[in-house]
């Protein structure tokens, strides 16, 4: 197993845990657009990429984020 596969399994385990313990309609994960490692891992998981960007304010401006979602 590679590190990506381990992290993908962990993300899917996290999703299963959230589904079994909470009554959410959707799980959202915001990822900085420049974090290619995490983007690659989420692309291999059961989460789907939402179209467009989310701008999240910081102390020095804003950072563009991608949104991954999983419907329950």
PQR file with spaces between the fields and no chain letter, atoms N, CA, C, O and H, PARSE charges and radii, in Angstrom:
ATOM       1  N    UNK     1       0.837   -1.185    0.000 -0.4000 1.5000
ATOM       2  CA   UNK     1       0.000    0.000    0.000 -0.0000 2.0000
ATOM       3  C    UNK     1       0.882    1.249    0.000  0.5500 1.7000
ATOM       4  O    UNK     1       1.884    1.316    0.712 -0.5500 1.4000
ATOM       5  N    UNK     2       0.495    2.228   -0.804 -0.4000 1.5000
ATOM       6  CA   UNK     2       1.243    3.482   -0.823 -0.0000 2.0000
ATOM       7  C    UNK     2       0.662    4.435    0.209  0.5500 1.7000
ATOM       8  O    UNK     2      -0.388    4.172    0.795 -0.5500 1.4000
ATOM       9  H    UNK     2      -0.319    2.173   -1.382  0.4000 1.0000
ATOM      10  N    UNK     3       1.352    5.535    0.422 -0.4000 1.5000
ATOM      11  CA   UNK     3       0.871    6.547    1.362 -0.0000 2.0000
ATOM      12  C    UNK     3      -0.465    7.119    0.897  0.5500 1.7000
ATOM      13  O    UNK     3      -1.349    7.386    1.711 -0.5500 1.4000
ATOM      14  H    UNK     3       2.205    5.749   -0.054  0.4000 1.0000
ATOM      15  N    UNK     4      -0.612    7.308   -0.423 -0.4000 1.5000
ATOM      16  CA   UNK     4      -1.885    7.813   -0.951 -0.0000 2.0000
ATOM      17  C    UNK     4      -3.025    6.851   -0.653  0.5500 1.7000
ATOM      18  O    UNK     4      -4.109    7.280   -0.259 -0.5500 1.4000
ATOM      19  H    UNK     4       0.106    7.091   -1.084  0.4000 1.0000
ATOM      20  N    UNK     5      -2.794    5.562   -0.836 -0.4000 1.5000
ATOM      21  CA   UNK     5      -3.829    4.564   -0.569 -0.0000 2.0000
ATOM      22  C    UNK     5      -4.177    4.523    0.912  0.5500 1.7000
ATOM      23  O    UNK     5      -5.345    4.369    1.269 -0.5500 1.4000
ATOM      24  H    UNK     5      -1.914    5.213   -1.156  0.4000 1.0000
ATOM      25  N    UNK     6      -3.177    4.660    1.778 -0.4000 1.5000
ATOM      26  CA   UNK     6      -3.436    4.699    3.221 -0.0000 2.0000
ATOM      27  C    UNK     6      -4.297    5.894    3.587  0.5500 1.7000
ATOM      28  O    UNK     6      -5.253    5.760    4.351 -0.5500 1.4000
ATOM      29  H    UNK     6      -2.228    4.785    1.489  0.4000 1.0000
ATOM      30  N    UNK     7      -3.969    7.060    3.050 -0.4000 1.5000
ATOM      31  CA   UNK     7      -4.724    8.269    3.359 -0.0000 2.0000
ATOM      32  C    UNK     7      -6.121    8.205    2.758  0.5500 1.7000
ATOM      33  O    UNK     7      -7.081    8.662    3.377 -0.5500 1.4000
ATOM      34  H    UNK     7      -3.192    7.168    2.430  0.4000 1.0000
ATOM      35  N    UNK     8      -6.245    7.647    1.565 -0.4000 1.5000
ATOM      36  CA   UNK     8      -7.559    7.476    0.943 -0.0000 2.0000
ATOM      37  C    UNK     8      -8.429    6.570    1.806  0.5500 1.7000
ATOM      38  O    UNK     8      -9.607    6.861    2.014 -0.5500 1.4000
ATOM      39  H    UNK     8      -5.465    7.276    1.061  0.4000 1.0000
ATOM      40  N    UNK     9      -7.873    5.494    2.303 -0.4000 1.5000
ATOM      41  CA   UNK     9      -8.607    4.583    3.191 -0.0000 2.0000
ATOM      42  C    UNK     9      -9.021    5.291    4.468  0.5500 1.7000
ATOM      43  O    UNK     9     -10.133    5.091    4.958 -0.5500 1.4000
ATOM      44  H    UNK     9      -6.916    5.258    2.134  0.4000 1.0000
ATOM      45  N    UNK    10      -8.138    6.115    5.008 -0.4000 1.5000
ATOM      46  CA   UNK    10      -8.447    6.858    6.220 -0.0000 2.0000
ATOM      47  C    UNK    10      -9.575    7.858    5.984  0.5500 1.7000
ATOM      48  O    UNK    10     -10.449    8.015    6.837 -0.5500 1.4000
ATOM      49  H    UNK    10      -7.235    6.278    4.610  0.4000 1.0000
ATOM      50  N    UNK    11      -9.568    8.531    4.845 -0.4000 1.5000
ATOM      51  CA   UNK    11     -10.640    9.482    4.520 -0.0000 2.0000
ATOM      52  C    UNK    11     -11.974    8.753    4.387  0.5500 1.7000
ATOM      53  O    UNK    11     -12.994    9.233    4.882 -0.5500 1.4000
ATOM      54  H    UNK    11      -8.859    8.403    4.152  0.4000 1.0000
ATOM      55  N    UNK    12     -11.976    7.605    3.728 -0.4000 1.5000
ATOM      56  CA   UNK    12     -13.212    6.834    3.595 -0.0000 2.0000
ATOM      57  C    UNK    12     -13.675    6.276    4.946  0.5500 1.7000
ATOM      58  O    UNK    12     -14.877    6.179    5.194 -0.5500 1.4000
ATOM      59  H    UNK    12     -11.148    7.214    3.326  0.4000 1.0000
ATOM      60  N    UNK    13     -12.744    5.916    5.808 -0.4000 1.5000
ATOM      61  CA   UNK    13     -13.092    5.480    7.162 -0.0000 2.0000
ATOM      62  C    UNK    13     -13.712    6.638    7.947  0.5500 1.7000
ATOM      63  O    UNK    13     -14.698    6.449    8.659 -0.5500 1.4000
ATOM      64  H    UNK    13     -11.768    5.994    5.607  0.4000 1.0000
ATOM      65  N    UNK    14     -13.136    7.826    7.819 -0.4000 1.5000
ATOM      66  CA   UNK    14     -13.660    9.030    8.467 -0.0000 2.0000
ATOM      67  C    UNK    14     -15.098    9.277    7.998  0.5500 1.7000
ATOM      68  O    UNK    14     -15.979    9.564    8.809 -0.5500 1.4000
ATOM      69  H    UNK    14     -12.335    7.980    7.241  0.4000 1.0000
ATOM      70  N    UNK    15     -15.328    9.165    6.690 -0.4000 1.5000
ATOM      71  CA   UNK    15     -16.671    9.357    6.141 -0.0000 2.0000
ATOM      72  C    UNK    15     -17.649    8.348    6.747  0.5500 1.7000
ATOM      73  O    UNK    15     -18.746    8.726    7.157 -0.5500 1.4000
ATOM      74  H    UNK    15     -14.612    8.932    6.031  0.4000 1.0000
ATOM      75  N    UNK    16     -17.269    7.080    6.808 -0.4000 1.5000
ATOM      76  CA   UNK    16     -18.136    6.043    7.366 -0.0000 2.0000
ATOM      77  C    UNK    16     -18.442    6.323    8.838  0.5500 1.7000
ATOM      78  O    UNK    16     -19.570    6.117    9.285 -0.5500 1.4000
ATOM      79  H    UNK    16     -16.377    6.773    6.475  0.4000 1.0000
ATOM      80  N    UNK    17     -17.444    6.790    9.591 -0.4000 1.5000
ATOM      81  CA   UNK    17     -17.647    7.118   11.002 -0.0000 2.0000
ATOM      82  C    UNK    17     -18.650    8.261   11.149  0.5500 1.7000
ATOM      83  O    UNK    17     -19.568    8.186   11.967 -0.5500 1.4000
ATOM      84  H    UNK    17     -16.528    6.957    9.228  0.4000 1.0000
ATOM      85  N    UNK    18     -18.471    9.317   10.356 -0.4000 1.5000
ATOM      86  CA   UNK    18     -19.375   10.468   10.421 -0.0000 2.0000
ATOM      87  C    UNK    18     -20.800   10.041   10.077  0.5500 1.7000
ATOM      88  O    UNK    18     -21.750   10.442   10.749 -0.5500 1.4000
ATOM      89  H    UNK    18     -17.726    9.377    9.692  0.4000 1.0000
ATOM      90  N    UNK    19     -20.948    9.232    9.034 -0.4000 1.5000
ATOM      91  CA   UNK    19     -22.273    8.769    8.618 -0.0000 2.0000
ATOM      92  C    UNK    19     -22.945    7.957    9.725  0.5500 1.7000
ATOM      93  O    UNK    19     -24.147    8.094    9.949 -0.5500 1.4000
ATOM      94  H    UNK    19     -20.176    8.906    8.488  0.4000 1.0000
ATOM      95  N    UNK    20     -22.180    7.118   10.414 -0.4000 1.5000
ATOM      96  CA   UNK    20     -22.772    6.248   11.431 -0.0000 2.0000
ATOM      97  C    UNK    20     -23.098    6.972   12.738  0.5500 1.7000
ATOM      98  O    UNK    20     -23.901    6.475   13.528 -0.5500 1.4000
ATOM      99  H    UNK    20     -21.203    7.007   10.231  0.4000 1.0000
ATOM     100  N    UNK    21     -22.489    8.139   12.981 -0.4000 1.5000
ATOM     101  CA   UNK    21     -22.698    8.826   14.252 -0.0000 2.0000
ATOM     102  C    UNK    21     -23.501   10.124   14.168  0.5500 1.7000
ATOM     103  O    UNK    21     -23.998   10.599   15.189 -0.5500 1.4000
ATOM     104  H    UNK    21     -21.837    8.542   12.339  0.4000 1.0000
ATOM     105  N    UNK    22     -23.638   10.699   12.996 -0.4000 1.5000
ATOM     106  CA   UNK    22     -24.300   11.994   12.859 -0.0000 2.0000
ATOM     107  C    UNK    22     -25.280   11.977   11.700  0.5500 1.7000
ATOM     108  O    UNK    22     -25.117   11.205   10.755 -0.5500 1.4000
ATOM     109  H    UNK    22     -23.235   10.314   12.166  0.4000 1.0000
ATOM     110  N    UNK    23     -26.286   12.817   11.768 -0.4000 1.5000
ATOM     111  CA   UNK    23     -27.326   12.870   10.738 -0.0000 2.0000
ATOM     112  C    UNK    23     -27.078   14.046    9.792  0.5500 1.7000
ATOM     113  O    UNK    23     -27.901   14.957    9.700 -0.5500 1.4000
ATOM     114  H    UNK    23     -26.419   13.444   12.536  0.4000 1.0000
ATOM     115  N    UNK    24     -25.947   14.022    9.094 -0.4000 1.5000
ATOM     116  CA   UNK    24     -25.635   15.074    8.130 -0.0000 2.0000
ATOM     117  C    UNK    24     -26.189   14.694    6.758  0.5500 1.7000
ATOM     118  O    UNK    24     -26.310   13.514    6.428 -0.5500 1.4000
ATOM     119  H    UNK    24     -25.279   13.282    9.169  0.4000 1.0000
ATOM     120  N    UNK    25     -26.524   15.718    5.962 -0.4000 1.5000
ATOM     121  CA   UNK    25     -26.948   15.487    4.585 -0.0000 2.0000
ATOM     122  C    UNK    25     -25.767   15.429    3.634  0.5500 1.7000
ATOM     123  O    UNK    25     -25.808   14.746    2.611 -0.5500 1.4000
ATOM     124  H    UNK    25     -26.425   16.676    6.230  0.4000 1.0000
ATOM     125  N    UNK    26     -24.703   16.163    3.988 -0.4000 1.5000
ATOM     126  CA   UNK    26     -23.555   16.275    3.093 -0.0000 2.0000
ATOM     127  C    UNK    26     -22.311   16.572    3.926  0.5500 1.7000
ATOM     128  O    UNK    26     -22.387   17.300    4.915 -0.5500 1.4000
ATOM     129  H    UNK    26     -24.670   16.719    4.819  0.4000 1.0000
ATOM     130  N    UNK    27     -21.186   16.019    3.537 -0.4000 1.5000
ATOM     131  CA   UNK    27     -19.901   16.308    4.173 -0.0000 2.0000
ATOM     132  C    UNK    27     -19.078   17.117    3.181  0.5500 1.7000
ATOM     133  O    UNK    27     -18.909   16.705    2.033 -0.5500 1.4000
ATOM     134  H    UNK    27     -21.124   15.427    2.734  0.4000 1.0000
ATOM     135  N    UNK    28     -18.563   18.269    3.614 -0.4000 1.5000
ATOM     136  CA   UNK    28     -17.738   19.117    2.761 -0.0000 2.0000
ATOM     137  C    UNK    28     -16.320   19.178    3.304  0.5500 1.7000
ATOM     138  O    UNK    28     -16.114   19.255    4.515 -0.5500 1.4000
ATOM     139  H    UNK    28     -18.700   18.604    4.547  0.4000 1.0000
ATOM     140  N    UNK    29     -15.354   19.142    2.414 -0.4000 1.5000
ATOM     141  CA   UNK    29     -13.945   19.314    2.768 -0.0000 2.0000
ATOM     142  C    UNK    29     -13.385   20.408    1.867  0.5500 1.7000
ATOM     143  O    UNK    29     -13.436   20.293    0.642 -0.5500 1.4000
ATOM     144  H    UNK    29     -15.521   19.079    1.430  0.4000 1.0000
ATOM     145  N    UNK    30     -12.852   21.468    2.469 -0.4000 1.5000
ATOM     146  CA   UNK    30     -12.230   22.542    1.698 -0.0000 2.0000
ATOM     147  C    UNK    30     -10.716   22.319    1.678  0.5500 1.7000
ATOM     148  O    UNK    30     -10.092   22.107    2.717 -0.5500 1.4000
ATOM     149  H    UNK    30     -12.812   21.562    3.463  0.4000 1.0000
ATOM     150  N    UNK    31     -10.142   22.369    0.477 -0.4000 1.5000
ATOM     151  CA   UNK    31      -8.719   22.096    0.287 -0.0000 2.0000
ATOM     152  C    UNK    31      -8.091   23.266   -0.465  0.5500 1.7000
ATOM     153  O    UNK    31      -8.620   23.681   -1.496 -0.5500 1.4000
ATOM     154  H    UNK    31     -10.649   22.541   -0.368  0.4000 1.0000
ATOM     155  N    UNK    32      -6.967   23.810    0.031 -0.4000 1.5000
ATOM     156  CA   UNK    32      -6.296   24.865   -0.736 -0.0000 2.0000
ATOM     157  C    UNK    32      -5.962   24.381   -2.144  0.5500 1.7000
ATOM     158  O    UNK    32      -5.512   23.249   -2.326 -0.5500 1.4000
ATOM     159  H    UNK    32      -6.537   23.472    0.868  0.4000 1.0000
ATOM     160  N    UNK    33      -6.182   25.238   -3.136 -0.4000 1.5000
ATOM     161  CA   UNK    33      -6.008   24.838   -4.533 -0.0000 2.0000
ATOM     162  C    UNK    33      -4.580   24.419   -4.864  0.5500 1.7000
ATOM     163  O    UNK    33      -4.358   23.747   -5.872 -0.5500 1.4000
ATOM     164  H    UNK    33      -6.547   26.157   -2.989  0.4000 1.0000
ATOM     165  N    UNK    34      -3.609   24.801   -4.040 -0.4000 1.5000
ATOM     166  CA   UNK    34      -2.206   24.475   -4.320 -0.0000 2.0000
ATOM     167  C    UNK    34      -1.732   23.200   -3.623  0.5500 1.7000
ATOM     168  O    UNK    34      -0.585   22.795   -3.813 -0.5500 1.4000
ATOM     169  H    UNK    34      -3.790   25.347   -3.221  0.4000 1.0000
ATOM     170  N    UNK    35      -2.588   22.555   -2.818 -0.4000 1.5000
ATOM     171  CA   UNK    35      -2.200   21.348   -2.079 -0.0000 2.0000
ATOM     172  C    UNK    35      -2.445   20.110   -2.952  0.5500 1.7000
ATOM     173  O    UNK    35      -3.399   19.364   -2.734 -0.5500 1.4000
ATOM     174  H    UNK    35      -3.519   22.884   -2.664  0.4000 1.0000
ATOM     175  N    UNK    36      -1.579   19.909   -3.930 -0.4000 1.5000
ATOM     176  CA   UNK    36      -1.783   18.856   -4.930 -0.0000 2.0000
ATOM     177  C    UNK    36      -1.811   17.461   -4.316  0.5500 1.7000
ATOM     178  O    UNK    36      -2.534   16.596   -4.812 -0.5500 1.4000
ATOM     179  H    UNK    36      -0.804   20.515   -4.107  0.4000 1.0000
ATOM     180  N    UNK    37      -1.049   17.216   -3.256 -0.4000 1.5000
ATOM     181  CA   UNK    37      -1.049   15.894   -2.628 -0.0000 2.0000
ATOM     182  C    UNK    37      -2.429   15.547   -2.090  0.5500 1.7000
ATOM     183  O    UNK    37      -2.947   14.464   -2.361 -0.5500 1.4000
ATOM     184  H    UNK    37      -0.462   17.918   -2.853  0.4000 1.0000
ATOM     185  N    UNK    38      -3.026   16.457   -1.333 -0.4000 1.5000
ATOM     186  CA   UNK    38      -4.346   16.201   -0.763 -0.0000 2.0000
ATOM     187  C    UNK    38      -5.411   16.138   -1.852  0.5500 1.7000
ATOM     188  O    UNK    38      -6.356   15.357   -1.741 -0.5500 1.4000
ATOM     189  H    UNK    38      -2.605   17.337   -1.113  0.4000 1.0000
ATOM     190  N    UNK    39      -5.277   16.934   -2.888 -0.4000 1.5000
ATOM     191  CA   UNK    39      -6.210   16.885   -4.019 -0.0000 2.0000
ATOM     192  C    UNK    39      -6.145   15.515   -4.698  0.5500 1.7000
ATOM     193  O    UNK    39      -7.183   14.938   -5.024 -0.5500 1.4000
ATOM     194  H    UNK    39      -4.509   17.568   -2.979  0.4000 1.0000
ATOM     195  N    UNK    40      -4.940   14.991   -4.913 -0.4000 1.5000
ATOM     196  CA   UNK    40      -4.785   13.666   -5.517 -0.0000 2.0000
ATOM     197  C    UNK    40      -5.439   12.583   -4.663  0.5500 1.7000
ATOM     198  O    UNK    40      -6.096   11.681   -5.182 -0.5500 1.4000
ATOM     199  H    UNK    40      -4.097   15.459   -4.649  0.4000 1.0000
ATOM     200  N    UNK    41      -5.251   12.683   -3.356 -0.4000 1.5000
ATOM     201  CA   UNK    41      -5.829   11.690   -2.444 -0.0000 2.0000
ATOM     202  C    UNK    41      -7.351   11.759   -2.484  0.5500 1.7000
ATOM     203  O    UNK    41      -8.014   10.725   -2.564 -0.5500 1.4000
ATOM     204  H    UNK    41      -4.717   13.416   -2.935  0.4000 1.0000
ATOM     205  N    UNK    42      -7.910   12.968   -2.427 -0.4000 1.5000
ATOM     206  CA   UNK    42      -9.370   13.099   -2.455 -0.0000 2.0000
ATOM     207  C    UNK    42      -9.954   12.661   -3.791  0.5500 1.7000
ATOM     208  O    UNK    42     -11.075   12.155   -3.838 -0.5500 1.4000
ATOM     209  H    UNK    42      -7.371   13.808   -2.362  0.4000 1.0000
ATOM     210  N    UNK    43      -9.211   12.848   -4.874 -0.4000 1.5000
ATOM     211  CA   UNK    43      -9.684   12.386   -6.179 -0.0000 2.0000
ATOM     212  C    UNK    43      -9.771   10.861   -6.220  0.5500 1.7000
ATOM     213  O    UNK    43     -10.571   10.315   -6.979 -0.5500 1.4000
ATOM     214  H    UNK    43      -8.300   13.259   -4.835  0.4000 1.0000
ATOM     215  N    UNK    44      -8.968   10.169   -5.424 -0.4000 1.5000
ATOM     216  CA   UNK    44      -8.994    8.703   -5.371 -0.0000 2.0000
ATOM     217  C    UNK    44     -10.038    8.183   -4.379  0.5500 1.7000
ATOM     218  O    UNK    44     -10.363    6.995   -4.388 -0.5500 1.4000
ATOM     219  H    UNK    44      -8.319   10.613   -4.806  0.4000 1.0000
ATOM     220  N    UNK    45     -10.557    9.055   -3.536 -0.4000 1.5000
ATOM     221  CA   UNK    45     -11.530    8.635   -2.528 -0.0000 2.0000
ATOM     222  C    UNK    45     -12.941    8.692   -3.100  0.5500 1.7000
ATOM     223  O    UNK    45     -13.131    8.929   -4.293 -0.5500 1.4000
ATOM     224  H    UNK    45     -10.293   10.020   -3.529  0.4000 1.0000
ATOM     225  N    UNK    46     -13.923    8.472   -2.236 -0.4000 1.5000
ATOM     226  CA   UNK    46     -15.319    8.499   -2.669 -0.0000 2.0000
ATOM     227  C    UNK    46     -15.885    9.921   -2.706  0.5500 1.7000
ATOM     228  O    UNK    46     -17.041   10.110   -3.086 -0.5500 1.4000
ATOM     229  H    UNK    46     -13.768    8.280   -1.267  0.4000 1.0000
ATOM     230  N    UNK    47     -15.093   10.918   -2.319 -0.4000 1.5000
ATOM     231  CA   UNK    47     -15.542   12.307   -2.371 -0.0000 2.0000
ATOM     232  C    UNK    47     -15.481   12.828   -3.801  0.5500 1.7000
ATOM     233  O    UNK    47     -14.611   12.430   -4.575 -0.5500 1.4000
ATOM     234  H    UNK    47     -14.154   10.765   -2.011  0.4000 1.0000
ATOM     235  N    UNK    48     -16.398   13.710   -4.146 -0.4000 1.5000
ATOM     236  CA   UNK    48     -16.482   14.291   -5.480 -0.0000 2.0000
ATOM     237  C    UNK    48     -16.091   15.763   -5.426  0.5500 1.7000
ATOM     238  O    UNK    48     -16.319   16.436   -4.421 -0.5500 1.4000
ATOM     239  H    UNK    48     -17.105   14.033   -3.517  0.4000 1.0000
ATOM     240  N    UNK    49     -15.503   16.258   -6.509 -0.4000 1.5000
ATOM     241  CA   UNK    49     -15.096   17.654   -6.609 -0.0000 2.0000
ATOM     242  C    UNK    49     -16.282   18.502   -7.051  0.5500 1.7000
ATOM     243  O    UNK    49     -16.946   18.198   -8.042 -0.5500 1.4000
ATOM     244  H    UNK    49     -15.317   15.711   -7.326  0.4000 1.0000
ATOM     245  N    UNK    50     -16.535   19.568   -6.300 -0.4000 1.5000
ATOM     246  CA   UNK    50     -17.588   20.514   -6.651 -0.0000 2.0000
ATOM     247  C    UNK    50     -17.014   21.549   -7.610  0.5500 1.7000
ATOM     248  O    UNK    50     -15.838   21.901   -7.506 -0.5500 1.4000
ATOM     249  H    UNK    50     -15.996   19.815   -5.495  0.4000 1.0000
ATOM     250  N    UNK    51     -17.817   22.036   -8.530 -0.4000 1.5000
ATOM     251  CA   UNK    51     -17.357   23.038   -9.492 -0.0000 2.0000
ATOM     252  C    UNK    51     -17.081   24.374   -8.798  0.5500 1.7000
ATOM     253  O    UNK    51     -17.763   24.736   -7.839 -0.5500 1.4000
ATOM     254  H    UNK    51     -18.771   21.750   -8.614  0.4000 1.0000
ATOM     255  N    UNK    52     -16.090   25.092   -9.286 -0.4000 1.5000
ATOM     256  CA   UNK    52     -15.790   26.426   -8.773 -0.0000 2.0000
ATOM     257  C    UNK    52     -14.865   26.423   -7.576  0.5500 1.7000
ATOM     258  O    UNK    52     -14.384   25.379   -7.136 -0.5500 1.4000
ATOM     259  H    UNK    52     -15.536   24.798  -10.065  0.4000 1.0000
ATOM     260  N    UNK    53     -14.629   27.623   -7.059 -0.4000 1.5000
ATOM     261  CA   UNK    53     -13.739   27.809   -5.918 -0.0000 2.0000
ATOM     262  C    UNK    53     -14.483   28.491   -4.775  0.5500 1.7000
ATOM     263  O    UNK    53     -15.504   29.147   -4.982 -0.5500 1.4000
ATOM     264  H    UNK    53     -15.021   28.471   -7.416  0.4000 1.0000
ATOM     265  N    UNK    54     -13.955   28.323   -3.577 -0.4000 1.5000
ATOM     266  CA   UNK    54     -14.420   29.042   -2.402 -0.0000 2.0000
ATOM     267  C    UNK    54     -13.263   29.926   -1.975  0.5500 1.7000
ATOM     268  O    UNK    54     -12.129   29.458   -1.877 -0.5500 1.4000
ATOM     269  H    UNK    54     -13.126   27.790   -3.409  0.4000 1.0000
ATOM     270  N    UNK    55     -13.532   31.188   -1.723 -0.4000 1.5000
ATOM     271  CA   UNK    55     -12.494   32.110   -1.267 -0.0000 2.0000
ATOM     272  C    UNK    55     -12.585   32.204    0.258  0.5500 1.7000
ATOM     273  O    UNK    55     -13.595   32.658    0.796 -0.5500 1.4000
ATOM     274  H    UNK    55     -14.453   31.568   -1.803  0.4000 1.0000
ATOM     275  N    UNK    56     -11.536   31.778    0.942 -0.4000 1.5000
ATOM     276  CA   UNK    56     -11.518   31.790    2.405 -0.0000 2.0000
ATOM     277  C    UNK    56     -10.556   32.878    2.868  0.5500 1.7000
ATOM     278  O    UNK    56      -9.374   32.851    2.527 -0.5500 1.4000
ATOM     279  H    UNK    56     -10.716   31.409    0.505  0.4000 1.0000
ATOM     280  N    UNK    57     -11.069   33.849    3.658 -0.4000 1.5000
ATOM     281  CA   UNK    57     -10.210   34.951    4.105 -0.0000 2.0000
ATOM     282  C    UNK    57      -9.136   34.496    5.084  0.5500 1.7000
ATOM     283  O    UNK    57      -9.354   33.593    5.892 -0.5500 1.4000
ATOM     284  H    UNK    57     -12.029   33.871    3.935  0.4000 1.0000
ATOM     285  N    UNK    58      -7.970   35.138    4.998 -0.4000 1.5000
ATOM     286  CA   UNK    58      -6.872   34.917    5.929 -0.0000 2.0000
ATOM     287  C    UNK    58      -6.403   36.276    6.434  0.5500 1.7000
ATOM     288  O    UNK    58      -6.963   37.302    6.048 -0.5500 1.4000
ATOM     289  H    UNK    58      -7.793   35.872    4.342  0.4000 1.0000
ATOM     290  N    UNK    59      -5.395   36.297    7.281 -0.4000 1.5000
ATOM     291  CA   UNK    59      -4.868   37.564    7.782 -0.0000 2.0000
ATOM     292  C    UNK    59      -4.172   38.376    6.692  0.5500 1.7000
ATOM     293  O    UNK    59      -4.060   39.596    6.810 -0.5500 1.4000
ATOM     294  H    UNK    59      -4.940   35.463    7.594  0.4000 1.0000
ATOM     295  N    UNK    60      -3.709   37.722    5.642 -0.4000 1.5000
ATOM     296  CA   UNK    60      -2.966   38.419    4.587 -0.0000 2.0000
ATOM     297  C    UNK    60      -3.714   38.483    3.258  0.5500 1.7000
ATOM     298  O    UNK    60      -3.125   38.862    2.246 -0.5500 1.4000
ATOM     299  H    UNK    60      -3.801   36.731    5.546  0.4000 1.0000
ATOM     300  N    UNK    61      -4.975   38.130    3.237 -0.4000 1.5000
ATOM     301  CA   UNK    61      -5.752   38.159    2.008 -0.0000 2.0000
ATOM     302  C    UNK    61      -6.742   37.012    1.977  0.5500 1.7000
ATOM     303  O    UNK    61      -7.397   36.711    2.975 -0.5500 1.4000
ATOM     304  H    UNK    61      -5.453   37.823    4.060  0.4000 1.0000
ATOM     305  N    UNK    62      -6.846   36.378    0.826 -0.4000 1.5000
ATOM     306  CA   UNK    62      -7.733   35.215    0.700 -0.0000 2.0000
ATOM     307  C    UNK    62      -6.977   34.073    0.026  0.5500 1.7000
ATOM     308  O    UNK    62      -6.028   34.293   -0.728 -0.5500 1.4000
ATOM     309  H    UNK    62      -6.315   36.622    0.015  0.4000 1.0000
ATOM     310  N    UNK    63      -7.415   32.854    0.313 -0.4000 1.5000
ATOM     311  CA   UNK    63      -6.846   31.676   -0.331 -0.0000 2.0000
ATOM     312  C    UNK    63      -7.980   30.956   -1.052  0.5500 1.7000
ATOM     313  O    UNK    63      -9.044   30.710   -0.484 -0.5500 1.4000
ATOM     314  H    UNK    63      -8.186   32.675    0.925  0.4000 1.0000
ATOM     315  N    UNK    64      -7.732   30.630   -2.294 -0.4000 1.5000
ATOM     316  CA   UNK    64      -8.710   29.906   -3.105 -0.0000 2.0000
ATOM     317  C    UNK    64      -8.695   28.437   -2.670  0.5500 1.7000
ATOM     318  O    UNK    64      -7.637   27.816   -2.577 -0.5500 1.4000
ATOM     319  H    UNK    64      -6.868   30.830   -2.755  0.4000 1.0000
ATOM     320  N    UNK    65      -9.881   27.900   -2.407 -0.4000 1.5000
ATOM     321  CA   UNK    65     -10.027   26.507   -1.983 -0.0000 2.0000
ATOM     322  C    UNK    65     -10.932   25.757   -2.946  0.5500 1.7000
ATOM     323  O    UNK    65     -11.862   26.325   -3.517 -0.5500 1.4000
ATOM     324  H    UNK    65     -10.741   28.405   -2.483  0.4000 1.0000
ATOM     325  N    UNK    66     -10.646   24.472   -3.116 -0.4000 1.5000
ATOM     326  CA   UNK    66     -11.533   23.561   -3.826 -0.0000 2.0000
ATOM     327  C    UNK    66     -12.437   22.911   -2.790  0.5500 1.7000
ATOM     328  O    UNK    66     -12.039   22.735   -1.639 -0.5500 1.4000
ATOM     329  H    UNK    66      -9.890   24.010   -2.652  0.4000 1.0000
ATOM     330  N    UNK    67     -13.628   22.562   -3.184 -0.4000 1.5000
ATOM     331  CA   UNK    67     -14.573   21.905   -2.271 -0.0000 2.0000
ATOM     332  C    UNK    67     -14.841   20.487   -2.765  0.5500 1.7000
ATOM     333  O    UNK    67     -15.230   20.276   -3.914 -0.5500 1.4000
ATOM     334  H    UNK    67     -13.951   22.705   -4.119  0.4000 1.0000
ATOM     335  N    UNK    68     -14.628   19.537   -1.888 -0.4000 1.5000
ATOM     336  CA   UNK    68     -14.978   18.151   -2.157 -0.0000 2.0000
ATOM     337  C    UNK    68     -16.191   17.821   -1.296  0.5500 1.7000
ATOM     338  O    UNK    68     -16.288   18.278   -0.157 -0.5500 1.4000
ATOM     339  H    UNK    68     -14.312   19.708   -0.955  0.4000 1.0000
ATOM     340  N    UNK    69     -17.120   17.027   -1.837 -0.4000 1.5000
ATOM     341  CA   UNK    69     -18.326   16.717   -1.095 -0.0000 2.0000
ATOM     342  C    UNK    69     -18.641   15.234   -1.185  0.5500 1.7000
ATOM     343  O    UNK    69     -18.171   14.514   -2.066 -0.5500 1.4000
ATOM     344  H    UNK    69     -17.041   16.656   -2.762  0.4000 1.0000
ATOM     345  N    UNK    70     -19.444   14.823   -0.248 -0.4000 1.5000
ATOM     346  CA   UNK    70     -19.966   13.461   -0.256 -0.0000 2.0000
ATOM     347  C    UNK    70     -21.379   13.524    0.276  0.5500 1.7000
ATOM     348  O    UNK    70     -21.598   13.896    1.429 -0.5500 1.4000
ATOM     349  H    UNK    70     -19.825   15.408    0.468  0.4000 1.0000
ATOM     350  N    UNK    71     -22.334   13.165   -0.549 -0.4000 1.5000
ATOM     351  CA   UNK    71     -23.719   13.115   -0.100 -0.0000 2.0000
ATOM     352  C    UNK    71     -23.919   11.843    0.715  0.5500 1.7000
ATOM     353  O    UNK    71     -23.336   10.800    0.421 -0.5500 1.4000
ATOM     354  H    UNK    71     -22.156   12.862   -1.486  0.4000 1.0000
ATOM     355  N    UNK    72     -24.727   11.946    1.710 -0.4000 1.5000
ATOM     356  CA   UNK    72     -24.969   10.812    2.601 -0.0000 2.0000
ATOM     357  C    UNK    72     -26.157   10.022    2.081  0.5500 1.7000
ATOM     358  O    UNK    72     -26.540    9.018    2.681 -0.5500 1.4000
ATOM     359  H    UNK    72     -25.201   12.794    1.949  0.4000 1.0000
